[in-house]
Amino acid sequence: MTVDTREDIKLSNAQIAWRAAQDIKDGAYVNLGIGFPEMVARYQSPGRFVTFHTENGVLGFGEPPADGEEDWDLINAGKKAVTLKPGAAFFNHADSFAMVRGGHLDVAILGAYQVAQSGDLANWRVGSKGVPAVGGAMDLVHGAKQVFVITEHVTKTGEPKLVEKCTFPLTGVGCITRVYTSHAVIDIVDGRFVLREKLPGMTVEELQAMTGGELHIEGPVADLVAPAL
């Protein structure tokens, strides 16, 4: 179902990643999904120390290196070059997934094809097309204490990504707690989308028209703002 969208005003991917980074608490252990979520490592809040984990066996990586300064022996699970923070550690794949499955991660931040109002996530396959690539996502959504999603609010063809029920194959059931989109910040509470922040240039009605599930209001809705990046 294609909907009317407000593509004339929206956050960039970098701004969405920045907004999500602001909610990571000092001292947290965090896994960043492959692709778009990797950008979160660039926008750590000053004064907070966050330890990033990657499934291929690094704990304590930092932001990407400058162009031309990559060390291709130092990569994340998405094969992107990373830097290391003091005290960083390396370990094998089995130990890495033991950390995930053992509940040692505070937050996982993932991308999404669809998020249902129940907290279900679909982020690894669209129908029967393409090559399936679930990676470690199924472990992460059930091993991390909180799971955030960062995503555009609608698809490139204008279809809602926040829906009543996922139609794509599921990654996890009832696992998502908060969604950061190009237009809003939305919590999932008791099987409902609860609107926390929205772009100041749009109405709740306009945002609802872009959303496949009902938006609920509980208290004031703050303005969603981010610096130019």
N, C-alpha and C positions, 0 to 999 in steps of 0.2 A: 504494500500500500504506500504510494507516494503521497507526501504531505507538503503543505506550504511551509517553507523554511525562511529563516532570517539569516541567510548566508552573507548579507551585507554587513552584519556585525557578528563577529565571533572571535574567540581567542585563537591564536596560532598554536601549533603543537608545542612549541617552546614555552608559551605562556601556560598551557595546560600542565606541562611537566613542572614548571615553576610552582604553580598553585599546589599541586600534590606534594611537592617537596616541603612546603611550609608546614604540613601536618605531621611530618615524621618527627618523633620525639627524640630528644637528646639521649644517646646511649642505645638507640634501637639497632637491631640486626635486621637487614632488609634485603630481599631479593628483587631484582628488576627483570621483568620479562624481556624477551628478545624483541628488538625493533624499537618502536616508539617509547616504551617505558625506560629504555636505557638512558634517555635524555634526562631523567630525574637526577642522575648522579652529578650533572653539571650545576645544579641549583640548590646546593645544601645551604641551609640557613646559617648565617654567621653565629658563632658561639655554641653551635650544636655539633656533637661528634656522632656520626652515623657510620656503622660498619656494614658495607655492602658485601653480599654473598653471591657467588655465581656457581651454577651447577657443575661446571667443568673443573672446579676445585680451587677457587681463590676466595679468601676471606680478608676483606680490608682493601679493596681496590678503590681508586678515586676517579676523577673526571678523565675524559679522553686526553691523550697527549696532543701537543700542537702538531700541525701538519709537518711531515718530514722527520718527526722525532719518535715515531712509533717503534716499539720493540715487539716484533711479531711472535715472540715467545710469551708475551704477556697479553692474553686476550680473554674476553668474557665468553659466555655460552653462545652469543651471536657472532663470534669470530671477529669482534671489534677490538681494536687496541685499547688498552687501559693503562692507567698509571697505578702505582702502589702507594699506600699510606704507610707510615712507620708502624711496624709490628704486624704487617700483612703475613698471611700464612698460606701455604699450598698443601693440598691433600688429594687423595685419589677420589674417583667418582663415587665409590661405595660410601666413603666417609661423608662426602658432600650430601648424598641423599639421606644418609642417616641423620644429618643435621636437620634436613627438611622434614622427614617423617617423624623425627623425635620431638617436634614442636619447639625447636630452638630459634625459629625466626619470628620476629615480632610482626613484620609486615611483608607481604608480597604485593608488588604493583604490576599489573598485567594489562594487556590490550584486550579488545573484545570485538567480536562480530555482533553479538547480542547479549544483553543483560535483561533478565526477567525481573518483575517486581517481587518475586519470591526469593531473589538472590541467586538464581541459577545463572551459570555462565556458559556461553558457547564461544570459543575463541580458537578452535583448531581446524575446523573444516566447514566449508560451505557446500552442503549437499553432497553429491558424489563426484564433483569436479576437483581437479588438482590432486596434488600429492599430500596425503594426510601428514601432519607434523605436530603432534601434540607435545613432544619434548617432555619437559618435567612439569608441565602445567598441572596435570592431574594430581601430582604429588604436592605441589605448592598450594593449591587451593584448599587442601585438607590438612596440610602440615603447618601453615603459617597461622598465627593467632588472629591476624586481620588480613583481609584481601581487598585491595583497592583496584579500581579499573580507571584507566585514562583512555579517552576515546573522543572522536567526533560525535556530535549528538545525533547526526543522521548519516546515512551512507552517501556515496558519491551520486547515487541516483535519487536521493531524497527520501529514502525509507527510514523509519525510526530504528535506532539501535537499542533503545530502551523500550521493552515490549511487555505485554501481559504474560506471554509464554514463549520461550525460545522455540524456533522451528528448525534450527540447525543442531547437529549432534552436540551433546552437552560435554563440557569439560568437568563441571562439578555442580552439585545440587545445593542450593541454599548457602552458598559460600561467600558471596560478595557483601561487603558491609558499606562501602561508599563508592560513588562514581563521580569522577571529574570529567566534564565534557567541555566542548568548545563554547557552551552556552550556560552551563549551570554546575552546581555541586549538589548532589542528591544522595541522601542516606537511604539505606534499605532497612526498614524497621517493621517487624511483624508482618512481612509479606507485602509491604507497601513502599512506594516511592515517596520519600519525604523531602521536599524542596528546602534546601538550606541557603543557597546563594543563586542568584541569576544575574545576567548582564544587565546593567542599569538602563540600557537603551531598549529593552523589550519588556512586554507585559507578561504576566503569568499566563494569560490566555494564548498569547503567541507561542510561548514555550510549550504549553499543553498541546497545541496543534502539531508540534514536532515530536511529541512523545507518545509511544504506543501504549503505555499504561497510565493510569490516573495519577496525577501529582497531588499529594496531600500537603497541607500547610499546617505546621505546628509551631506557632510563635513567629517572631519577625523573620523575614527573608532578607538576608544581607545582600549588598551589591557584590558581584563577582568582579574583582579588579585585579590586574596584573601589570607589571611594568612592561614597557616596550623592550622586546628582546630580539 
